Amino acid sequence: MGRSKTRLRHVFRTRARKIDHDIRNVFCSNASVGAVSRRQLDGVVVVKKNVGKTEKTVRLLGGLAFVGASMATIAFGESLGAGRQGLIAAAMLLVAAVLLASAGAQTCPANRVLGRDTYDGDRSEDD
C-alpha cells in the first residue's frame, strides 16, 4: 500500500510540474500579433494586459458608481415607470459589470482595438 501511494504522489507531482511549466510558457511567451499577444493552451486564451493602475482605479470607481446608480434607480425611480425603471437599472448593472471585469482582468477589448496600452507593469511576466 505504501509503495503505490508514493508512486501516485510522484505521478501527480510530475504532471503538476508539467502543467505549471506549460502555463509559464504561455504567460511568458513573446508571441504577438499586432497589439494582441495570445497563445492557446487546452482551451485557455491568454490576452496581454493593457489597463494600467490609474485606468484600473478609474474603472473600479466607475463600476461602483454605476452599481450605486442602479440601486438608486430601483429605490427612487418610481416616476420612470416599472418597465423603464428596471431596464435602466439593468443597463447600469451591465455597464458596471463590464467596468469591474475589465479592471479585474486588467485587459480591455476596446483598448486593444484602439491600440491603447496604459499597463505599466513588468512585461516580462505578462507577455
MMTF fields as JSON, N, C-alpha, C and O atoms, coordinates in Angstrom:
{
  "mmtfVersion": "1.0.0",
  "mmtfProducer": "UNKNOWN",
  "numBonds": 507,
  "numAtoms": 508,
  "numGroups": 127,
  "numChains": 1,
  "numModels": 1,
  "chainsPerModel": [1],
  "groupsPerChain": [127],
  "chainIdList": ["A"],
  "bondAtomList": [4, 2, 8, 6, 12, 10, 16, 14, 20, 18, 24, 22, 28, 26, 32, 30, 36, 34, 40, 38, 44, 42, 48, 46, 52, 50, 56, 54, 60, 58, 64, 62, 68, 66, 72, 70, 76, 74, 80, 78, 84, 82, 88, 86, 92, 90, 96, 94, 100, 98, 104, 102, 108, 106, 112, 110, 116, 114, 120, 118, 124, 122, 128, 126, 132, 130, 136, 134, 140, 138, 144, 142, 148, 146, 152, 150, 156, 154, 160, 158, 164, 162, 168, 166, 172, 170, 176, 174, 180, 178, 184, 182, 188, 186, 192, 190, 196, 194, 200, 198, 204, 202, 208, 206, 212, 210, 216, 214, 220, 218, 224, 222, 228, 226, 232, 230, 236, 234, 240, 238, 244, 242, 248, 246, 252, 250, 256, 254, 260, 258, 264, 262, 268, 266, 272, 270, 276, 274, 280, 278, 284, 282, 288, 286, 292, 290, 296, 294, 300, 298, 304, 302, 308, 306, 312, 310, 316, 314, 320, 318, 324, 322, 328, 326, 332, 330, 336, 334, 340, 338, 344, 342, 348, 346, 352, 350, 356, 354, 360, 358, 364, 362, 368, 366, 372, 370, 376, 374, 380, 378, 384, 382, 388, 386, 392, 390, 396, 394, 400, 398, 404, 402, 408, 406, 412, 410, 416, 414, 420, 418, 424, 422, 428, 426, 432, 430, 436, 434, 440, 438, 444, 442, 448, 446, 452, 450, 456, 454, 460, 458, 464, 462, 468, 466, 472, 470, 476, 474, 480, 478, 484, 482, 488, 486, 492, 490, 496, 494, 500, 498, 504, 502],
  "bondOrderList": [1, 1, 1, 1, 1, 1, 1, 1, 1, 1, 1, 1, 1, 1, 1, 1, 1, 1, 1, 1, 1, 1, 1, 1, 1, 1, 1, 1, 1, 1, 1, 1, 1, 1, 1, 1, 1, 1, 1, 1, 1, 1, 1, 1, 1, 1, 1, 1, 1, 1, 1, 1, 1, 1, 1, 1, 1, 1, 1, 1, 1, 1, 1, 1, 1, 1, 1, 1, 1, 1, 1, 1, 1, 1, 1, 1, 1, 1, 1, 1, 1, 1, 1, 1, 1, 1, 1, 1, 1, 1, 1, 1, 1, 1, 1, 1, 1, 1, 1, 1, 1, 1, 1, 1, 1, 1, 1, 1, 1, 1, 1, 1, 1, 1, 1, 1, 1, 1, 1, 1, 1, 1, 1, 1, 1, 1],
  "groupList": [{"groupName": "MET", "atomNameList": ["N", "CA", "C", "O"], "elementList": ["N", "C", "C", "O"], "formalChargeList": [0, 0, 0, 0], "bondAtomList": [1, 0, 2, 1, 3, 2], "bondOrderList": [1, 1, 2], "singleLetterCode": "M", "chemCompType": "L-PEPTIDE LINKING"}, {"groupName": "GLY", "atomNameList": ["N", "CA", "C", "O"], "elementList": ["N", "C", "C", "O"], "formalChargeList": [0, 0, 0, 0], "bondAtomList": [1, 0, 2, 1, 3, 2], "bondOrderList": [1, 1, 2], "singleLetterCode": "G", "chemCompType": "PEPTIDE LINKING"}, {"groupName": "ARG", "atomNameList": ["N", "CA", "C", "O"], "elementList": ["N", "C", "C", "O"], "formalChargeList": [0, 0, 0, 0], "bondAtomList": [1, 0, 2, 1, 3, 2], "bondOrderList": [1, 1, 2], "singleLetterCode": "R", "chemCompType": "L-PEPTIDE LINKING"}, {"groupName": "SER", "atomNameList": ["N", "CA", "C", "O"], "elementList": ["N", "C", "C", "O"], "formalChargeList": [0, 0, 0, 0], "bondAtomList": [1, 0, 2, 1, 3, 2], "bondOrderList": [1, 1, 2], "singleLetterCode": "S", "chemCompType": "L-PEPTIDE LINKING"}, {"groupName": "LYS", "atomNameList": ["N", "CA", "C", "O"], "elementList": ["N", "C", "C", "O"], "formalChargeList": [0, 0, 0, 0], "bondAtomList": [1, 0, 2, 1, 3, 2], "bondOrderList": [1, 1, 2], "singleLetterCode": "K", "chemCompType": "L-PEPTIDE LINKING"}, {"groupName": "THR", "atomNameList": ["N", "CA", "C", "O"], "elementList": ["N", "C", "C", "O"], "formalChargeList": [0, 0, 0, 0], "bondAtomList": [1, 0, 2, 1, 3, 2], "bondOrderList": [1, 1, 2], "singleLetterCode": "T", "chemCompType": "L-PEPTIDE LINKING"}, {"groupName": "LEU", "atomNameList": ["N", "CA", "C", "O"], "elementList": ["N", "C", "C", "O"], "formalChargeList": [0, 0, 0, 0], "bondAtomList": [1, 0, 2, 1, 3, 2], "bondOrderList": [1, 1, 2], "singleLetterCode": "L", "chemCompType": "L-PEPTIDE LINKING"}, {"groupName": "HIS", "atomNameList": ["N", "CA", "C", "O"], "elementList": ["N", "C", "C", "O"], "formalChargeList": [0, 0, 0, 0], "bondAtomList": [1, 0, 2, 1, 3, 2], "bondOrderList": [1, 1, 2], "singleLetterCode": "H", "chemCompType": "L-PEPTIDE LINKING"}, {"groupName": "VAL", "atomNameList": ["N", "CA", "C", "O"], "elementList": ["N", "C", "C", "O"], "formalChargeList": [0, 0, 0, 0], "bondAtomList": [1, 0, 2, 1, 3, 2], "bondOrderList": [1, 1, 2], "singleLetterCode": "V", "chemCompType": "L-PEPTIDE LINKING"}, {"groupName": "PHE", "atomNameList": ["N", "CA", "C", "O"], "elementList": ["N", "C", "C", "O"], "formalChargeList": [0, 0, 0, 0], "bondAtomList": [1, 0, 2, 1, 3, 2], "bondOrderList": [1, 1, 2], "singleLetterCode": "F", "chemCompType": "L-PEPTIDE LINKING"}, {"groupName": "ALA", "atomNameList": ["N", "CA", "C", "O"], "elementList": ["N", "C", "C", "O"], "formalChargeList": [0, 0, 0, 0], "bondAtomList": [1, 0, 2, 1, 3, 2], "bondOrderList": [1, 1, 2], "singleLetterCode": "A", "chemCompType": "L-PEPTIDE LINKING"}, {"groupName": "ILE", "atomNameList": ["N", "CA", "C", "O"], "elementList": ["N", "C", "C", "O"], "formalChargeList": [0, 0, 0, 0], "bondAtomList": [1, 0, 2, 1, 3, 2], "bondOrderList": [1, 1, 2], "singleLetterCode": "I", "chemCompType": "L-PEPTIDE LINKING"}, {"groupName": "ASP", "atomNameList": ["N", "CA", "C", "O"], "elementList": ["N", "C", "C", "O"], "formalChargeList": [0, 0, 0, 0], "bondAtomList": [1, 0, 2, 1, 3, 2], "bondOrderList": [1, 1, 2], "singleLetterCode": "D", "chemCompType": "L-PEPTIDE LINKING"}, {"groupName": "ASN", "atomNameList": ["N", "CA", "C", "O"], "elementList": ["N", "C", "C", "O"], "formalChargeList": [0, 0, 0, 0], "bondAtomList": [1, 0, 2, 1, 3, 2], "bondOrderList": [1, 1, 2], "singleLetterCode": "N", "chemCompType": "L-PEPTIDE LINKING"}, {"groupName": "CYS", "atomNameList": ["N", "CA", "C", "O"], "elementList": ["N", "C", "C", "O"], "formalChargeList": [0, 0, 0, 0], "bondAtomList": [1, 0, 2, 1, 3, 2], "bondOrderList": [1, 1, 2], "singleLetterCode": "C", "chemCompType": "L-PEPTIDE LINKING"}, {"groupName": "GLN", "atomNameList": ["N", "CA", "C", "O"], "elementList": ["N", "C", "C", "O"], "formalChargeList": [0, 0, 0, 0], "bondAtomList": [1, 0, 2, 1, 3, 2], "bondOrderList": [1, 1, 2], "singleLetterCode": "Q", "chemCompType": "L-PEPTIDE LINKING"}, {"groupName": "GLU", "atomNameList": ["N", "CA", "C", "O"], "elementList": ["N", "C", "C", "O"], "formalChargeList": [0, 0, 0, 0], "bondAtomList": [1, 0, 2, 1, 3, 2], "bondOrderList": [1, 1, 2], "singleLetterCode": "E", "chemCompType": "L-PEPTIDE LINKING"}, {"groupName": "PRO", "atomNameList": ["N", "CA", "C", "O"], "elementList": ["N", "C", "C", "O"], "formalChargeList": [0, 0, 0, 0], "bondAtomList": [1, 0, 2, 1, 3, 2], "bondOrderList": [1, 1, 2], "singleLetterCode": "P", "chemCompType": "L-PEPTIDE LINKING"}, {"groupName": "TYR", "atomNameList": ["N", "CA", "C", "O"], "elementList": ["N", "C", "C", "O"], "formalChargeList": [0, 0, 0, 0], "bondAtomList": [1, 0, 2, 1, 3, 2], "bondOrderList": [1, 1, 2], "singleLetterCode": "Y", "chemCompType": "L-PEPTIDE LINKING"}],
  "groupTypeList": [0, 1, 2, 3, 4, 5, 2, 6, 2, 7, 8, 9, 2, 5, 2, 10, 2, 4, 11, 12, 7, 12, 11, 2, 13, 8, 9, 14, 3, 13, 10, 3, 8, 1, 10, 8, 3, 2, 2, 15, 6, 12, 1, 8, 8, 8, 8, 4, 4, 13, 8, 1, 4, 5, 16, 4, 5, 8, 2, 6, 6, 1, 1, 6, 10, 9, 8, 1, 10, 3, 0, 10, 5, 11, 10, 9, 1, 16, 3, 6, 1, 10, 1, 2, 15, 1, 6, 11, 10, 10, 10, 0, 6, 6, 8, 10, 10, 8, 6, 6, 10, 3, 10, 1, 10, 15, 5, 14, 17, 10, 13, 2, 8, 6, 1, 2, 12, 5, 18, 12, 1, 12, 2, 3, 16, 12, 12],
  "groupIdList": [1, 2, 3, 4, 5, 6, 7, 8, 9, 10, 11, 12, 13, 14, 15, 16, 17, 18, 19, 20, 21, 22, 23, 24, 25, 26, 27, 28, 29, 30, 31, 32, 33, 34, 35, 36, 37, 38, 39, 40, 41, 42, 43, 44, 45, 46, 47, 48, 49, 50, 51, 52, 53, 54, 55, 56, 57, 58, 59, 60, 61, 62, 63, 64, 65, 66, 67, 68, 69, 70, 71, 72, 73, 74, 75, 76, 77, 78, 79, 80, 81, 82, 83, 84, 85, 86, 87, 88, 89, 90, 91, 92, 93, 94, 95, 96, 97, 98, 99, 100, 101, 102, 103, 104, 105, 106, 107, 108, 109, 110, 111, 112, 113, 114, 115, 116, 117, 118, 119, 120, 121, 122, 123, 124, 125, 126, 127],
  "secStructList": [7, 2, 2, 2, 2, 2, 2, 2, 2, 2, 2, 2, 2, 2, 2, 2, 2, 2, 2, 2, 2, 2, 2, 2, 2, 2, 2, 6, 7, 7, 7, 7, 5, 6, 6, 5, 7, 3, 3, 3, 3, 6, 6, 3, 3, 3, 3, 7, 7, 7, 7, 7, 2, 2, 2, 2, 2, 2, 2, 2, 2, 2, 2, 2, 2, 2, 2, 2, 2, 2, 2, 2, 2, 2, 2, 2, 7, 4, 4, 4, 7, 2, 2, 2, 2, 2, 2, 2, 2, 2, 2, 2, 2, 2, 2, 2, 2, 2, 2, 2, 2, 2, 2, 2, 2, 6, 7, 7, 2, 2, 2, 2, 2, 2, 6, 7, 7, 7, 7, 7, 1, 7, 2, 2, 2, 2, 7],
  "xCoordList": [0.813, 0.0, 0.856, 0.574, 1.891, 2.729, 3.428, 3.578, 3.856, 4.577, 3.674, 4.116, 2.434, 1.516, 1.151, 0.988, 1.022, 0.74, 1.924, 1.735, 3.133, 4.326, 4.395, 4.702, 4.113, 4.125, 3.057, 3.308, 1.883, 0.794, 1.174, 0.9, 1.793, 2.245, 3.276, 3.238, 4.193, 5.219, 4.588, 4.951, 3.651, 2.979, 2.224, 2.28, 1.523, 0.768, 1.698, 1.414, 2.786, 3.729, 4.372, 4.556, 4.713, 5.315, 4.346, 4.739, 3.086, 2.086, 1.811, 1.632, 1.777, 1.556, 2.701, 2.464, 3.93, 5.082, 5.001, 5.314, 4.579, 4.468, 3.392, 3.596, 2.265, 1.198, 1.686, 1.457, 2.355, 2.901, 3.891, 3.877, 4.748, 5.721, 5.026, 5.415, 3.996, 3.256, 2.573, 2.582, 1.989, 1.319, 2.328, 2.06, 3.485, 4.514, 4.984, 5.245, 5.093, 5.484, 4.467, 4.839, 3.192, 2.157, 2.233, 2.187, 2.347, 2.341, 3.625, 3.609, 4.711, 5.991, 6.402, 7.522, 5.518, 5.876, 5.907, 5.296, 6.613, 6.701, 5.966, 6.211, 5.071, 4.314, 3.298, 2.469, 3.362, 2.375, 1.926, 2.69, 0.677, 0.104, -0.455, -1.501, 0.21, -0.224, -0.161, 0.879, -1.269, -1.327, -1.73, -1.799, -2.002, -2.52, -1.49, -0.876, -1.305, -0.44, -1.314, -1.853, -1.464, -2.343, -1.664, -0.966, -1.878, -1.496, -2.633, -3.367, -2.787, -3.862, -3.279, -2.464, -3.714, -3.272, -4.489, -5.055, -4.893, -6.02, -7.264, -7.93, -7.583, -8.799, -8.685, -9.672, -7.524, -7.351, -6.652, -5.569, -7.268, -6.683, -6.114, -6.805, -4.858, -4.195, -4.081, -3.556, -4.569, -4.532, -3.634, -3.649, -2.852, -1.916, -2.663, -3.681, -2.153, -2.752, -2.544, -1.471, -3.584, -3.473, -4.162, -4.408, -4.475, -5.103, -4.146, -3.835, -3.681, -2.73, -3.399, -4.618, -2.575, -3.072, -4.101, -5.156, -3.801, -4.724, -6.033, -7.111, -5.942, -7.15, -7.932, -9.163, -7.233, -7.893, -8.677, -9.811, -8.059, -8.729, -9.97, -11.025, -9.841, -10.981, -12.095, -13.27, -11.741, -12.746, -13.441, -14.656, -12.665, -13.266, -14.244, -15.37, -13.806, -14.68, -15.913, -17.021, -15.714, -16.843, -17.82, -19.034, -17.292, -18.149, -18.963, -20.154, -18.309, -19.034, -20.068, -21.155, -19.742, -20.706, -21.928, -23.057, -21.709, -22.847, -23.677, -24.898, -23.046, -23.807, -24.677, -25.858, -24.075, -24.835, -25.972, -27.071, -25.712, -26.76, -27.894, -29.065, -27.53, -28.549, -29.428, -30.65, -28.777, -29.541, -30.44, -31.581, -29.925, -30.727, -31.909, -32.998, -31.692, -32.771, -33.883, -35.065, -33.501, -34.504, -35.23, -36.448, -34.459, -35.042, -35.901, -36.946, -35.462, -36.122, -36.665, -37.062, -36.695, -37.094, -38.523, -38.814, -39.419, -40.819, -41.437, -42.304, -40.994, -41.579, -41.236, -41.87, -40.25, -39.873, -40.845, -40.912, -41.581, -42.441, -41.694, -40.469, -42.42, -41.805, -40.926, -39.809, -41.411, -40.647, -39.379, -38.303, -39.517, -38.369, -37.367, -36.156, -37.871, -37.0, -36.117, -34.913, -36.688, -35.935, -34.942, -33.827, -35.345, -34.47, -33.242, -32.117, -33.471, -32.362, -31.433, -30.212, -31.998, -31.183, -30.361, -29.195, -30.954, -30.236, -29.106, -28.017, -29.358, -28.312, -27.149, -25.986, -27.467, -26.404, -25.598, -24.377, -26.268, -25.554, -24.665, -23.581, -25.116, -24.306, -23.033, -21.942, -23.18, -22.008, -21.073, -19.854, -21.642, -20.831, -20.062, -18.884, -20.723, -20.067, -18.903, -17.846, -19.079, -18.009, -16.829, -15.681, -17.104, -16.026, -15.282, -14.051, -16.024, -15.386, -14.609, -13.533, -15.144, -14.448, -13.163, -12.13, -13.223, -12.015, -10.974, -9.776, -11.412, -10.46, -9.809, -8.604, -10.604, -10.07, -9.115, -8.098, -9.434, -8.585, -7.439, -6.492, -7.518, -6.54, -6.371, -5.279, -7.45, -7.439, -8.774, -9.817, -8.742, -9.953, -9.95, -9.028, -10.964, -11.024, -11.058, -10.476, -11.731, -11.78, -10.383, -10.008, -9.615, -8.232, -7.426, -6.638, -7.627, -6.895, -7.23, -6.336, -8.52, -8.95, -8.394, -7.969, -8.403, -7.915, -6.395, -5.842, -5.714, -4.26, -3.742, -2.57, -4.605, -4.203, -3.604, -4.054, -2.591, -1.969, -1.447, -0.427, -2.152, -1.728, -1.087, -0.721, -0.951, -0.369, 1.127, 1.865, 1.552, 2.943, 3.679, 4.701, 3.167, 3.794, 4.99, 5.398, 5.529, 6.685, 6.217, 5.548, 6.556, 6.11, 6.705, 6.113, 7.852, 8.487, 7.66, 7.774, 6.811, 5.979, 4.622, 3.988, 4.168, 2.796, 2.658, 1.544, 3.694, 3.581, 3.511, 3.413],
  "yCoordList": [-1.193, 0.0, 1.255, 2.194, 1.285, 2.466, 2.798, 3.969, 1.775, 1.972, 2.552, 3.408, 2.107, 2.619, 4.077, 4.867, 4.432, 5.826, 6.716, 7.818, 6.24, 7.012, 7.19, 8.279, 6.133, 6.208, 7.181, 7.963, 7.133, 8.028, 9.489, 10.359, 9.76, 11.12, 11.594, 12.744, 10.709, 11.061, 11.408, 12.408, 10.586, 10.837, 12.159, 12.948, 12.401, 13.64, 14.856, 15.834, 14.802, 15.924, 16.163, 17.31, 15.089, 15.223, 15.89, 16.78, 15.473, 16.074, 17.522, 18.377, 17.799, 19.174, 20.079, 21.218, 19.591, 20.383, 20.65, 21.751, 19.639, 19.829, 20.853, 21.71, 20.775, 21.757, 23.147, 24.104, 23.27, 24.554, 25.092, 26.282, 24.218, 24.624, 25.11, 26.131, 24.379, 24.778, 26.13, 26.969, 26.338, 27.607, 28.747, 29.827, 28.517, 29.559, 29.908, 31.073, 28.91, 29.181, 30.067, 30.936, 29.855, 30.668, 32.104, 33.047, 32.278, 33.616, 34.376, 35.606, 33.693, 34.362, 34.367, 34.762, 33.937, 33.89, 35.298, 36.222, 35.443, 36.734, 36.725, 37.581, 35.769, 35.717, 36.849, 36.952, 37.687, 38.761, 38.958, 38.768, 39.342, 39.65, 41.06, 41.256, 42.038, 43.421, 43.869, 43.749, 44.382, 44.865, 43.763, 43.988, 42.557, 41.478, 40.371, 39.967, 39.884, 38.739, 37.599, 37.671, 36.549, 35.448, 34.116, 33.942, 33.183, 31.799, 30.954, 31.39, 29.785, 28.929, 27.626, 26.977, 27.255, 26.019, 25.356, 25.877, 24.23, 23.474, 24.339, 24.239, 25.182, 25.978, 27.272, 28.002, 27.595, 28.824, 29.845, 29.581, 30.999, 32.05, 33.115, 33.601, 33.472, 34.484, 35.75, 35.719, 36.857, 38.122, 39.079, 39.104, 39.867, 40.798, 41.866, 42.386, 42.19, 43.243, 44.59, 44.864, 45.439, 46.758, 47.842, 48.937, 47.549, 48.515, 48.77, 47.86, 50.009, 50.386, 50.675, 50.566, 51.047, 51.278, 52.403, 52.246, 53.53, 54.663, 54.322, 54.592, 53.733, 53.353, 52.289, 52.306, 51.373, 50.344, 50.987, 50.599, 51.976, 52.667, 53.402, 53.353, 54.077, 54.803, 53.821, 54.104, 52.684, 51.676, 51.111, 50.914, 50.85, 50.353, 51.37, 51.026, 52.625, 53.666, 53.877, 54.052, 53.86, 53.995, 52.838, 53.04, 51.632, 50.453, 50.515, 50.203, 50.924, 51.054, 52.17, 52.047, 53.256, 54.351, 53.875, 54.235, 53.068, 52.543, 51.561, 51.516, 50.783, 49.894, 50.742, 50.456, 51.793, 52.687, 53.383, 53.513, 53.833, 54.493, 53.522, 53.899, 52.277, 51.267, 51.032, 50.92, 50.962, 50.779, 51.982, 51.825, 53.183, 54.391, 54.421, 54.871, 53.943, 53.9, 52.97, 53.278, 51.84, 50.898, 51.497, 51.377, 52.147, 52.661, 53.909, 54.062, 54.798, 56.092, 56.403, 57.541, 55.454, 55.732, 55.376, 55.014, 55.471, 55.113, 55.963, 55.493, 57.221, 58.117, 57.683, 58.141, 56.814, 56.329, 55.276, 55.035, 54.662, 53.546, 52.248, 52.201, 51.209, 49.937, 49.345, 48.907, 49.328, 48.738, 49.509, 48.929, 50.825, 51.665, 51.663, 51.655, 51.672, 51.659, 50.407, 50.506, 49.256, 48.007, 47.961, 47.463, 48.483, 48.497, 49.386, 49.004, 50.558, 51.474, 50.87, 50.949, 50.269, 49.645, 48.488, 48.324, 47.695, 46.569, 47.059, 46.484, 48.119, 48.676, 49.192, 48.99, 49.857, 50.363, 49.214, 49.309, 48.149, 46.988, 46.332, 45.841, 46.323, 45.768, 46.594, 46.04, 47.916, 48.796, 48.592, 48.534, 48.486, 48.26, 46.944, 46.884, 45.896, 44.59, 44.652, 44.078, 45.34, 45.464, 46.223, 45.802, 47.338, 48.129, 47.341, 47.34, 46.68, 45.921, 44.717, 44.4, 44.05, 42.889, 43.319, 42.666, 44.409, 44.851, 45.383, 45.275, 45.954, 46.397, 45.195, 45.194, 44.176, 42.988, 42.204, 41.704, 42.094, 41.345, 42.187, 41.653, 43.479, 44.441, 44.327, 44.526, 44.009, 43.977, 44.493, 44.219, 45.236, 45.831, 45.639, 46.098, 44.97, 44.771, 46.096, 46.193, 47.11, 48.411, 49.023, 49.59, 48.914, 49.41, 48.681, 49.294, 47.374, 46.572, 47.023, 47.17, 47.245, 47.668, 49.059, 49.318, 49.946, 51.31, 51.417, 52.469, 50.341, 50.36, 51.059, 51.43, 51.244, 51.89, 50.853, 49.709, 51.26, 50.39, 51.249, 51.923, 51.223, 52.02, 51.167, 51.67, 49.872, 48.966, 49.28, 49.31, 49.508, 49.886, 48.869, 49.198, 47.643, 46.607, 45.987, 46.424, 44.979, 44.268, 43.373, 42.367, 43.723, 42.978, 41.589, 40.716, 41.356, 40.046, 38.963, 37.798, 39.318, 38.326, 38.159, 37.113, 39.175, 39.15, 38.951, 38.699, 39.045, 38.865, 37.416, 37.076],
  "zCoordList": [0.0, 0.0, 0.0, -0.744, 0.819, 0.937, -0.365, -0.715, -1.082, -2.328, -3.42, -4.186, -3.505, -4.523, -4.244, -5.174, -2.965, -2.619, -3.0, -3.513, -2.749, -3.109, -4.62, -5.104, -5.362, -6.827, -7.328, -8.246, -6.734, -7.123, -6.853, -7.679, -5.719, -5.409, -6.43, -6.869, -6.807, -7.783, -9.131, -9.751, -9.579, -10.854, -10.799, -11.742, -9.702, -9.551, -9.582, -10.273, -8.852, -8.811, -10.172, -10.58, -10.876, -12.202, -13.165, -13.918, -13.15, -14.04, -13.651, -14.518, -12.35, -11.89, -12.336, -12.738, -12.273, -12.728, -14.231, -14.684, -15.01, -16.453, -16.785, -17.645, -16.121, -16.345, -15.966, -16.706, -14.824, -14.385, -15.417, -15.731, -15.944, -16.954, -18.223, -18.791, -18.672, -19.868, -19.672, -20.573, -18.507, -18.227, -18.192, -18.718, -17.577, -17.55, -18.957, -19.256, -19.814, -21.2, -21.904, -22.693, -21.626, -22.243, -21.726, -22.517, -20.421, -19.848, -20.156, -20.192, -20.373, -20.604, -22.067, -22.391, -22.95, -24.366, -24.953, -24.415, -26.041, -26.711, -28.044, -28.894, -28.232, -29.477, -29.481, -28.576, -30.487, -30.551, -31.978, -32.924, -32.115, -33.414, -33.303, -32.683, -33.884, -33.764, -32.316, -31.669, -31.807, -30.419, -29.462, -28.254, -29.989, -29.148, -29.022, -30.009, -27.803, -27.574, -27.078, -25.973, -27.876, -27.491, -27.75, -28.748, -26.841, -27.059, -26.53, -25.643, -27.045, -26.596, -26.062, -26.718, -24.854, -24.221, -23.599, -22.638, -24.13, -23.603, -23.414, -22.384, -24.387, -24.33, -23.554, -23.459, -22.99, -22.222, -23.115, -23.637, -23.288, -24.105, -23.177, -22.282, -23.395, -22.585, -23.423, -24.536, -22.89, -23.601, -22.839, -21.608, -23.564, -22.956, -22.163, -22.619, -20.974, -20.155, -20.824, -21.36, -20.791, -21.385, -20.558, -21.062, -19.292, -18.394, -17.236, -16.467, -17.116, -16.077, -14.745, -14.609, -13.754, -12.391, -12.329, -11.714, -12.961, -12.907, -13.603, -13.074, -14.778, -15.506, -14.738, -14.739, -14.088, -13.284, -12.141, -11.86, -11.481, -10.378, -10.882, -10.249, -12.013, -12.583, -12.947, -12.71, -13.513, -13.877, -12.637, -12.638, -11.575, -10.33, -9.754, -9.391, -9.672, -9.128, -10.005, -9.498, -11.317, -12.239, -12.116, -12.122, -12.004, -11.843, -10.566, -10.559, -9.477, -8.207, -8.281, -7.715, -8.973, -9.146, -9.928, -9.594, -10.968, -11.738, -10.913, -11.065, -10.052, -9.158, -8.229, -8.035, -7.656, -6.774, -7.505, -6.967, -8.735, -9.518, -9.853, -9.869, -10.118, -10.393, -9.162, -9.262, -8.003, -6.768, -6.497, -6.062, -6.755, -6.56, -7.533, -7.177, -8.756, -9.741, -9.272, -9.423, -8.707, -8.199, -6.992, -6.865, -6.105, -4.865, -5.085, -4.453, -5.977, -6.086, -7.48, -7.73, -8.375, -9.753, -10.091, -11.231, -9.13, -9.39, -10.489, -11.226, -10.605, -11.602, -13.039, -13.989, -13.198, -14.527, -15.045, -16.25, -14.166, -14.539, -14.303, -14.41, -13.987, -13.595, -14.702, -14.429, -15.929, -17.034, -17.344, -17.485, -17.447, -17.762, -16.606, -16.828, -15.386, -14.202, -14.197, -13.96, -14.451, -14.482, -15.623, -15.464, -16.785, -17.948, -17.708, -18.028, -17.148, -16.862, -15.813, -15.949, -14.769, -13.721, -14.288, -13.93, -15.16, -15.768, -16.667, -16.667, -17.432, -18.294, -17.454, -17.803, -16.347, -15.469, -14.861, -14.735, -14.49, -13.945, -15.002, -14.686, -16.236, -17.327, -17.523, -17.66, -17.536, -17.666, -16.476, -16.642, -15.279, -14.073, -14.176, -13.824, -14.654, -14.773, -15.751, -15.489, -16.873, -17.865, -17.269, -17.417, -16.597, -15.993, -14.912, -14.875, -14.046, -12.964, -13.5, -12.993, -14.513, -15.088, -15.795, -15.654, -16.55, -17.259, -16.284, -16.544, -15.169, -14.146, -13.474, -13.226, -13.18, -12.529, -13.401, -12.921, -14.674, -15.603, -16.143, -16.721, -15.959, -16.478, -17.984, -18.517, -18.652, -20.107, -20.609, -20.014, -21.698, -22.248, -23.758, -24.432, -24.303, -25.747, -26.521, -27.601, -25.98, -26.66, -26.733, -27.76, -25.655, -25.681, -26.748, -27.468, -26.843, -27.829, -29.243, -30.076, -29.523, -30.855, -31.179, -32.305, -30.185, -30.394, -30.353, -30.675, -29.96, -29.876, -28.628, -28.57, -27.624, -26.375, -25.438, -25.392, -24.695, -23.704, -22.568, -22.706, -21.439, -20.284, -19.207, -18.145, -19.48, -18.495, -18.347, -19.332, -17.125, -16.895, -16.017, -15.414, -15.943, -15.136, -15.842, -16.918, -15.221, -15.78, -16.918, -16.681, -18.128, -19.312, -19.407, -20.041, -18.8, -18.923, -18.275, -18.655, -17.285, -16.617, -17.296, -17.154, -18.033, -18.517, -20.011, -20.47, -20.784, -22.231, -22.589, -23.769]
}
